[in-house]
């Protein structure tokens, strides 16, 4: 089930709170950490989503986990409110939207770099610098490997894809032959 | 009748002519005096007006002779036999005529009138039937006279219709043949295109697979580094162009 519309509203509200309290980064990090825990643990999501579990018990569990994650009070209250409003299932989407708003606030772009083999850290730094120069924003790069690319690098920034892989060239070669 | 020629004289019994001995002629038996060449017997005008009474008829007296006559049923050649009186026949006829005239005139006239009317009606009907029959006869004769022309017209009409039908069938068959040919050509072309596409896809798939296998076997770490370096040099321009076409920007 998609919670995009709901997540946008909640993320915008949390972002406004973070702006007021000048804690957008902390708030985003806390919400993302809890959302990651929630998404990875089926038991936790099953309990927090289960209406048969008493609300007090659910809140107690939520507070305890938030405490273990060292979540700020603002984030903890936000999570309790989400649970009371039975919107805790939208938490991963809320975290993603909040991260986007935080990145916009910090003038940050996130780039996902994929290569067939490992790339050295200095290469990723250079790539981030090139992207920062090209976009005019601070670019944060994350890297993953995909052997199906055969060779080359693919970078995804927002909706844009800069594909320099051998796989893309082979696809282009096949397309040109079929035309 | 007394005083009439051939009639008996009053007081004298009527004596018919005595029969002759029996004669045989042409195989028939005749009493004497009654043969085919004998003169006719005397007519009994008035004897025995009332009834047959042999005994009283032989007695004298006017009234006996007037009222009774002699007849021997056992011997028709008895010379005393007397035929029925002529006057009695006249009298019977007069009575009959009177009765008919008295009691039967009106019903007879009505019956005759009715009969006349029915006959006239039948005549009219017969006349009408005759006229109808005559008209039909003339019509049939007229038809018979023109039947040859009619037959020719009908034959010509049927021939024209048959020709039209023939042309129609031929045109339809030609159209169907052309359509079938077009369909067959279209199907052949489609099959040819499909086969060509299939062959092309298969050849391209084989070529790309071979190319991929060759690249995989021949690509070294140095090649990977070169490609990464080239990508790094081209990434700035590619992002600046905001192009999203894969494989173009980093070349």
Contacts between the chains, C-beta under 8 A, distances in Angstrom:
chain1	res1	chain2	res2	distance
A	115	B	228	7.1
A	116	B	224	7.0
A	117	B	221	7.6
A	117	B	224	5.5
A	119	B	228	6.6
A	123	B	228	6.3
A	123	B	232	7.1
A	126	B	232	5.9
A	127	B	232	6.0
A	127	B	235	6.6
A	130	B	232	6.3
A	130	B	235	5.1
A	130	B	236	4.9
A	130	B	239	8.0
A	131	B	235	6.7
A	131	B	236	7.8
A	131	B	239	6.3
A	133	B	236	6.0
A	134	B	235	7.0
A	134	B	236	4.4
A	134	B	237	7.9
A	134	B	239	3.7
A	134	B	240	5.2
A	135	B	239	6.1
A	150	B	212	6.7
A	150	B	215	6.0
A	150	B	216	6.2
A	150	B	219	6.9
A	151	B	215	7.2
A	151	B	219	5.4
A	151	B	223	6.5
A	151	B	224	5.5
A	151	B	227	5.4
A	152	B	227	4.8
A	152	B	228	7.5
A	152	B	231	6.3
A	152	B	250	6.9
A	153	B	227	7.3
A	153	B	228	5.7
A	153	B	231	4.5
A	153	B	250	6.9
A	154	B	246	7.9
A	155	B	235	6.6
A	157	B	239	7.1
A	159	B	244	7.4
A	160	B	239	7.1
A	160	B	242	6.4
A	160	B	243	8.0
A	160	B	244	5.2
A	161	B	244	5.4
A	161	B	246	6.2
A	162	B	235	5.9
A	162	B	238	4.7
A	162	B	239	6.4
A	162	B	243	7.9
A	162	B	244	7.9
A	162	B	249	4.6
A	162	B	250	6.2
A	163	B	245	8.0
A	163	B	246	3.4
A	163	B	247	5.1
A	163	B	248	7.9
A	163	B	249	7.3
A	163	B	250	7.2
A	164	B	227	6.9
A	164	B	230	7.4
A	164	B	231	4.1
A	164	B	234	7.1
A	164	B	235	7.9
A	164	B	247	6.8
A	164	B	249	6.8
A	164	B	250	2.6
A	164	B	251	7.1
A	165	B	246	7.9
A	165	B	247	7.1
A	166	B	215	5.9
A	166	B	219	7.5
A	166	B	227	7.6
A	168	B	246	4.3
A	168	B	247	3.3
A	169	B	247	5.2
A	170	B	208	5.5
A	170	B	211	6.3
A	170	B	212	5.8
A	170	B	215	7.7
A	171	B	246	7.4
A	171	B	247	7.2
A	172	B	246	7.7
A	172	B	247	5.2
A	173	B	208	6.4
A	173	B	211	6.8
A	174	B	204	5.4
A	174	B	205	7.7
A	174	B	207	7.9
A	174	B	208	4.7
A	177	B	200	7.7
A	177	B	203	8.0
A	177	B	204	4.5
A	177	B	207	6.7
A	177	B	208	7.8
A	178	B	200	6.5
A	178	B	201	7.0
A	178	B	204	5.6
